[in-house]
Amino acid sequence: MRISLFLAFLLLTISCSTKSENPFEDDFSKYPTLEKVLSDPERYKVQILYTQIDRNEHGNPIFTDYSFHLNDSLYYYPASTVKLPIALLALEWLEENNVDNLTKESIFLVDSVRPSQIPALVDNSSKDSLPSIANYIKKILLVSDNDANNRLYELIGQDYIHNKLKEKGLWKTVISQRLAFPISAEENRYFNPIRFVDKSGKVLLELPERHTEMIYKVPGNPMIGKAHMVNDSLVQGPMDFTFKNKFPLSELHGVVQRVIFPQAFPEVEQFHISEENRKFVLKYMSMFPAESDFPTYDRNEFYDGYSKFFKFGNSKNPIPKNFRIFNKTGWSYGFLIDGSYFVDLENKVEFFVSAVVYVNENEILNDNVYEFEEIGKPFFAELGDYLYQLELQRKKTIQPDLSNFTFDYGSK
């Protein structure tokens, strides 16, 4: 009987996962912020998932997972991390519809028919000042642009998002809102009318306004904090996250893994996008903002570590080019999150790591008083460096071929 590639991966992973050394039971005295956070996990709502990668004789990855306080039932606000599956699903939607001459570079015009909707007919960050799926994805992956995410959300809608995620085994994720756009849960269930046109103005595809009857909400009615700001008013009592998003750390980790090593998952659980589009996503997941011509970003504001938290997020210095981090971050309401495939091309280091930490000393949400700089970013920098040093010392029988993760970043 022929054994599927996925089953072979599974058997190899099981055989490799018997290691007893837990890297999170180490001495962290050299990493004071990491030690502080790990010693008080309830206060900082910290969760970590770290995957070591070994290779078999065919170069296929073998995963060994280690975790710290990982618990998918413990709610945290996922912030911009939800933009990664939205970007991937927008590409899947595009390929699934298979409309003649409609590509990710096609002109993508968003209209409005409700007071809660805003049209988007230009995009001055693109080379031709016209919006497209491709340019929105670039902005999402380079600097975590909120408007770009919302346009893709308006394209594919809640039903498509949730149905596709469930097909891929991502049952616990809930994406039911636009980001940084305060409208009601009901208004978030309406999706703008959309037109795709070619350079001559010919309509390639037109979608009317759509609405979902399903009500997607976070189970358990999660409440966070002791008070929260609404406009300029302080409201005593926790903030309700029932109609916000949920993206558990294990599922964020799994989405990153599906992009990096799709063959390690059964076909039904993969994102069904072409290899060309997967390479497009990988390139912009790992590109530094200053390397991009369109969109263009100022290095002083969008420094290399702006959205690369592990190891480098606590510094504005350039990241050495032998390091490439394929990731998606998020930060909001005191939560910092990063899901990453971390690579050192020179030393043949590769590993996955995802983590979340909560830094909100006063327990007031939406007041913009968080300890991101004092605790959050140092935590990620120290955790990233700790795991990187661990990987540098780890003996591997077979060195990885990382040539598939090198890109011409000069080609914009």
C-alpha positions as CSV (number, residue, x, y, z in Angstrom):
1,M,0.0,0.0,0.0
2,R,1.3,3.5,-0.9
3,I,1.6,5.7,2.1
4,S,0.6,9.4,1.5
5,L,3.3,12.0,1.9
6,F,1.3,13.6,4.8
7,L,1.1,10.3,6.6
8,A,4.9,9.9,6.2
9,F,5.3,13.4,7.7
10,L,3.0,12.4,10.6
11,L,4.8,9.3,11.4
12,L,8.2,11.1,11.3
13,T,6.8,13.8,13.5
14,I,5.5,11.3,16.1
15,S,8.7,9.4,16.1
16,C,10.6,12.7,16.7
17,S,8.4,14.1,19.4
18,T,9.5,11.9,22.2
19,K,12.3,14.3,23.3
20,S,11.9,15.3,26.9
21,E,14.0,18.5,27.0
22,N,11.7,21.4,27.4
23,P,13.4,24.7,26.4
24,F,11.0,26.6,28.6
25,E,12.3,25.0,31.7
26,D,15.8,26.6,31.3
27,D,17.7,29.2,33.2
28,F,16.6,32.6,31.8
29,S,18.8,34.8,34.0
30,K,20.6,36.2,30.9
31,Y,17.2,37.3,29.6
32,P,15.6,39.4,32.4
33,T,12.4,40.4,30.6
34,L,11.8,36.9,29.3
35,E,12.4,35.6,32.8
36,K,10.0,38.2,34.3
37,V,7.2,37.3,31.9
38,L,7.6,33.5,32.1
39,S,7.6,33.7,35.9
40,D,4.1,35.3,35.9
41,P,2.2,33.8,33.0
42,E,-1.3,34.6,34.3
43,R,-0.5,38.3,34.6
44,Y,1.0,38.5,31.2
45,K,-1.4,36.0,29.5
46,V,1.7,34.6,27.8
47,Q,1.5,31.7,25.4
48,I,4.4,30.3,23.3
49,L,4.5,27.6,20.6
50,Y,8.0,26.7,19.3
51,T,8.6,24.1,16.6
52,Q,12.0,22.6,15.9
53,I,12.5,21.5,12.3
54,D,14.6,18.6,11.2
55,R,14.9,17.2,7.7
56,N,14.8,13.7,6.4
57,E,16.9,12.3,3.5
58,H,14.4,13.8,1.0
59,G,14.6,17.3,2.6
60,N,11.1,17.0,4.0
61,P,10.6,18.7,7.4
62,I,10.0,16.9,10.6
63,F,8.3,19.0,13.3
64,T,8.8,18.8,17.1
65,D,6.7,21.1,19.1
66,Y,7.3,22.7,22.5
67,S,4.9,25.0,24.2
68,F,4.5,27.2,27.2
69,H,1.0,27.8,28.7
70,L,-0.5,27.1,25.3
71,N,-4.3,27.0,25.7
72,D,-6.7,27.8,22.8
73,S,-9.6,28.3,25.2
74,L,-7.8,31.3,26.8
75,Y,-8.9,34.3,24.8
76,Y,-6.5,37.0,23.6
77,Y,-7.3,39.7,21.0
78,P,-5.4,38.6,17.8
79,A,-5.2,42.2,16.3
80,S,-3.6,42.2,12.9
81,T,-2.6,38.5,12.8
82,V,-6.0,37.8,11.2
83,K,-4.8,39.6,8.1
84,L,-2.6,36.7,7.1
85,P,-5.5,34.2,6.5
86,I,-7.6,37.0,4.9
87,A,-4.8,37.7,2.4
88,L,-4.3,34.0,1.6
89,L,-8.1,33.4,1.3
90,A,-8.4,36.4,-1.1
91,L,-5.9,34.7,-3.4
92,E,-7.8,31.4,-3.0
93,W,-11.0,33.2,-3.8
94,L,-9.4,34.7,-6.9
95,E,-8.1,31.4,-8.3
96,E,-11.3,29.6,-7.4
97,N,-13.4,32.0,-9.4
98,N,-11.1,31.7,-12.4
99,V,-12.5,34.7,-14.3
100,D,-10.9,35.5,-17.7
101,N,-8.2,38.1,-17.4
102,L,-8.9,38.6,-13.7
103,T,-5.6,38.5,-11.7
104,K,-4.3,39.8,-8.4
105,E,-3.0,42.8,-10.3
106,S,-6.4,43.7,-11.8
107,I,-8.0,47.1,-10.8
108,F,-10.1,46.4,-7.7
109,L,-12.8,49.1,-7.1
110,V,-14.8,49.1,-3.9
111,D,-18.1,51.1,-3.9
112,S,-20.4,52.0,-1.0
113,V,-24.2,51.9,-0.5
114,R,-24.5,52.3,3.2
115,P,-23.4,55.1,5.6
116,S,-21.0,52.6,7.3
117,Q,-19.2,51.8,4.0
118,I,-16.3,53.8,2.5
119,P,-15.5,53.5,-1.2
120,A,-11.9,52.9,-2.5
121,L,-11.3,53.9,-6.0
122,V,-7.6,54.9,-5.8
123,D,-4.5,53.6,-4.0
124,N,-1.8,56.2,-4.1
125,S,0.7,53.7,-2.7
126,S,0.6,51.6,-5.9
127,K,2.7,52.2,-9.0
128,D,-0.3,53.3,-11.1
129,S,-2.3,54.7,-8.1
130,L,-4.9,52.1,-8.7
131,P,-6.0,49.5,-6.1
132,S,-5.5,45.8,-6.6
133,I,-5.5,42.6,-4.5
134,A,-1.7,42.4,-5.0
135,N,-1.0,45.8,-3.6
136,Y,-3.3,45.4,-0.7
137,I,-1.5,42.1,0.2
138,K,1.8,43.8,0.0
139,K,0.7,46.5,2.4
140,I,-0.7,43.9,4.8
141,L,2.5,41.9,4.9
142,L,4.9,44.8,4.9
143,V,3.4,47.2,7.5
144,S,0.1,45.5,8.5
145,D,-2.1,48.1,6.8
146,N,-5.6,48.1,8.2
147,D,-7.5,49.6,5.2
148,A,-5.8,47.0,2.9
149,N,-7.1,44.2,5.2
150,N,-10.6,45.7,5.3
151,R,-10.8,45.8,1.5
152,L,-10.0,42.1,1.2
153,Y,-12.5,41.4,4.0
154,E,-15.2,43.2,2.0
155,L,-14.3,41.2,-1.0
156,I,-14.6,37.7,0.4
157,G,-17.0,38.2,3.3
158,Q,-17.5,36.3,6.6
159,D,-19.1,33.2,5.2
160,Y,-16.3,32.5,2.8
161,I,-13.7,33.1,5.5
162,H,-15.2,30.8,8.0
163,N,-16.2,28.0,5.6
164,K,-12.7,27.9,4.1
165,L,-11.0,28.0,7.5
166,K,-13.1,25.1,8.7
167,E,-12.2,23.1,5.6
168,K,-8.6,23.6,6.5
169,G,-9.1,22.3,10.1
170,L,-9.0,25.8,11.6
171,W,-12.2,25.5,13.6
172,K,-11.5,27.9,16.4
173,T,-10.8,31.0,14.5
174,V,-13.5,33.8,14.3
175,I,-13.1,36.8,11.9
176,S,-16.1,39.0,12.1
177,Q,-14.9,42.6,12.0
178,R,-13.1,45.2,10.0
179,L,-10.0,46.5,11.8
180,A,-9.6,50.0,13.2
181,F,-13.1,50.8,11.8
182,P,-15.6,51.1,14.7
183,I,-19.0,50.0,13.4
184,S,-21.6,47.6,14.8
185,A,-21.5,43.8,14.6
186,E,-24.5,44.0,12.3
187,E,-22.8,46.5,9.9
188,N,-19.8,44.3,9.8
189,R,-22.0,41.6,8.3
190,Y,-22.6,43.8,5.2
191,F,-20.0,43.8,2.4
192,N,-19.4,46.6,-0.1
193,P,-20.3,46.2,-3.8
194,I,-17.1,45.6,-5.8
195,R,-16.0,45.9,-9.5
196,F,-12.9,44.5,-11.1
197,V,-12.0,46.3,-14.3
198,D,-9.1,46.1,-16.8
199,K,-6.9,49.0,-18.0
200,S,-9.5,50.0,-20.6
201,G,-12.3,50.2,-18.0
202,K,-14.0,47.0,-19.2
203,V,-15.7,45.2,-16.3
204,L,-14.2,41.8,-15.6
205,L,-16.4,40.9,-12.6
206,E,-19.0,42.8,-10.6
207,L,-20.3,41.9,-7.1
208,P,-23.3,43.5,-5.5
209,E,-23.5,44.3,-1.9
210,R,-23.7,41.1,0.1
211,H,-24.8,40.3,3.6
212,T,-24.4,37.2,5.8
213,E,-27.3,35.9,7.9
214,M,-24.9,33.9,10.1
215,I,-23.8,35.5,13.4
216,Y,-20.1,34.6,14.0
217,K,-19.1,35.4,17.5
218,V,-16.4,34.5,20.0
219,P,-17.6,31.7,22.3
220,G,-17.6,32.3,26.0
221,N,-18.3,36.0,25.8
222,P,-14.7,37.0,26.7
223,M,-14.3,40.1,28.8
224,I,-10.9,41.8,29.4
225,G,-9.7,44.6,31.7
226,K,-11.2,46.5,34.6
227,A,-12.2,49.5,32.5
228,H,-12.1,50.8,29.0
229,M,-12.3,54.0,27.0
230,V,-15.2,54.7,24.6
231,N,-14.3,57.8,22.7
232,D,-13.1,60.2,25.4
233,S,-15.1,58.6,28.2
234,L,-13.9,56.1,30.8
235,V,-16.3,53.2,31.2
236,Q,-15.9,51.2,34.4
237,G,-15.9,47.4,33.7
238,P,-14.2,45.1,31.3
239,M,-14.4,45.3,27.5
240,D,-16.6,42.8,25.7
241,F,-14.8,40.9,22.9
242,T,-17.7,38.7,21.8
243,F,-18.1,40.4,18.4
244,K,-14.4,40.9,17.8
245,N,-12.0,38.4,16.3
246,K,-10.4,35.3,17.7
247,F,-7.3,33.6,16.2
248,P,-5.8,31.0,18.7
249,L,-2.0,30.8,18.8
250,S,-2.0,27.2,17.6
251,E,-4.0,28.2,14.5
252,L,-1.9,31.2,13.7
253,H,1.2,28.9,14.0
254,G,-0.6,26.4,11.7
255,V,-1.4,29.0,9.1
256,V,2.3,30.1,8.9
257,Q,3.3,26.4,8.6
258,R,0.8,25.9,5.8
259,V,2.4,28.7,3.8
260,I,5.9,27.6,4.4
261,F,5.5,23.8,4.1
262,P,2.1,23.1,2.4
263,Q,3.1,19.6,1.6
264,A,3.3,18.8,5.3
265,F,-0.5,19.0,5.5
266,P,-3.2,17.0,3.8
267,E,-4.4,18.6,0.6
268,V,-7.8,19.6,2.1
269,E,-6.0,21.6,4.9
270,Q,-3.8,23.6,2.5
271,F,-4.4,27.0,1.1
272,H,-5.3,26.3,-2.5
273,I,-3.2,28.9,-4.3
274,S,-0.7,28.6,-7.1
275,E,3.0,28.3,-6.5
276,E,3.4,31.7,-8.1
277,N,1.0,33.2,-5.6
278,R,2.6,31.4,-2.6
279,K,6.0,32.7,-3.6
280,F,4.5,36.2,-3.8
281,V,3.2,35.8,-0.3
282,L,6.5,34.5,1.0
283,K,8.5,37.3,-0.6
284,Y,6.4,40.0,1.1
285,M,6.1,38.2,4.4
286,S,9.9,38.3,4.6
287,M,10.6,41.7,2.9
288,F,11.6,44.7,5.0
289,P,9.5,47.8,4.4
290,A,12.5,49.8,3.1
291,E,13.2,47.3,0.4
292,S,9.8,48.0,-1.2
293,D,9.5,50.6,-4.0
294,F,5.7,50.3,-4.4
295,P,4.4,50.7,-1.7
296,T,7.2,53.0,-0.5
297,Y,8.1,53.3,3.2
298,D,10.4,55.6,5.2
299,R,13.0,53.5,7.0
300,N,12.9,55.8,10.0
301,E,9.3,55.1,10.6
302,F,9.1,51.6,9.2
303,Y,12.5,50.2,10.3
304,D,13.4,46.6,9.6
305,G,12.2,45.3,13.0
306,Y,8.9,47.3,12.8
307,S,6.9,44.1,12.3
308,K,9.6,41.5,13.0
309,F,9.4,41.1,16.8
310,F,11.5,38.0,17.4
311,K,15.1,38.8,18.1
312,F,15.0,42.2,16.3
313,G,11.8,44.0,17.4
314,N,13.5,45.9,20.2
315,S,15.9,47.7,17.9
316,K,15.7,50.1,15.0
317,N,19.0,49.0,13.6
318,P,19.0,47.2,10.2
319,I,18.6,43.5,10.4
320,P,21.5,41.5,8.8
321,K,20.5,40.2,5.4
322,N,21.3,36.6,6.3
323,F,18.2,36.7,8.5
324,R,14.7,36.4,7.0
325,I,11.6,36.2,9.0
326,F,8.4,35.0,7.4
327,N,5.7,36.2,9.8
328,K,2.7,38.2,10.7
329,T,2.4,40.4,13.8
330,G,-0.4,42.1,15.7
331,W,-0.6,44.6,18.5
332,S,-3.7,46.1,20.1
333,Y,-5.4,46.5,23.5
334,G,-2.1,45.6,25.2
335,F,-1.6,42.4,23.3
336,L,1.5,41.7,21.2
337,I,1.5,38.7,18.9
338,D,3.9,37.3,16.3
339,G,3.7,34.0,14.3
340,S,7.0,33.4,12.5
341,Y,9.2,31.1,10.4
342,F,12.6,32.3,11.4
343,V,15.6,31.7,9.1
344,D,19.3,32.3,9.1
345,L,20.4,31.5,5.6
346,E,24.1,31.7,6.4
347,N,24.1,29.3,9.4
348,K,21.2,27.0,8.1
349,V,19.0,27.8,11.0
350,E,15.2,27.4,10.7
351,F,12.4,27.2,13.2
352,F,8.8,28.2,13.8
353,V,7.8,30.3,16.8
354,S,4.6,32.0,17.8
355,A,3.9,33.9,21.0
356,V,1.5,36.3,22.6
357,V,2.0,38.6,25.6
358,Y,-0.3,41.1,27.4
359,V,1.2,44.3,28.7
360,N,-1.4,46.5,30.2
361,E,-0.4,47.4,33.8
362,N,-3.4,49.7,34.5
363,E,-5.9,47.2,33.1
364,I,-7.6,50.0,31.1
365,L,-8.2,49.1,27.5
366,N,-8.2,51.6,24.6
367,D,-6.3,54.3,26.6
368,N,-3.1,53.8,24.6
369,V,-1.2,53.3,27.8
370,Y,0.6,49.9,27.3
371,E,4.0,48.6,28.1
372,F,4.8,47.6,24.6
373,E,8.3,49.3,24.6
374,E,9.2,48.5,28.2
375,I,8.1,44.8,28.3
376,G,6.4,43.6,25.1
377,K,9.1,44.2,22.5
378,P,12.0,43.2,24.9
379,F,10.1,40.0,25.6
380,F,9.9,39.1,21.9
381,A,13.5,40.1,21.3
382,E,14.9,38.0,24.2
383,L,12.7,35.0,23.3
384,G,13.8,35.2,19.7
385,D,17.4,35.4,20.6
386,Y,17.2,32.6,23.2
387,L,15.6,30.2,20.6
388,Y,18.0,31.3,17.9
389,Q,21.0,30.6,20.2
390,L,19.4,27.2,21.0
391,E,19.1,26.4,17.3
392,L,22.7,27.5,16.6
393,Q,23.9,24.9,19.0
394,R,21.5,22.1,18.1
395,K,23.0,19.3,16.1
396,K,21.2,18.3,12.9
397,T,21.9,15.1,11.0
398,I,20.8,16.7,7.7
399,Q,21.3,20.4,6.9
400,P,18.3,22.1,5.4
401,D,18.3,23.4,1.8
402,L,16.9,26.9,2.3
403,S,17.2,28.0,-1.4
404,N,13.4,28.0,-1.7
405,F,13.4,30.9,0.8
406,T,15.7,33.2,-1.0
407,F,14.1,36.0,-3.0
408,D,15.3,38.9,-5.2
409,Y,14.1,41.7,-3.0
410,G,15.5,44.2,-5.4
411,S,12.7,43.1,-7.8
412,K,9.7,45.0,-6.6
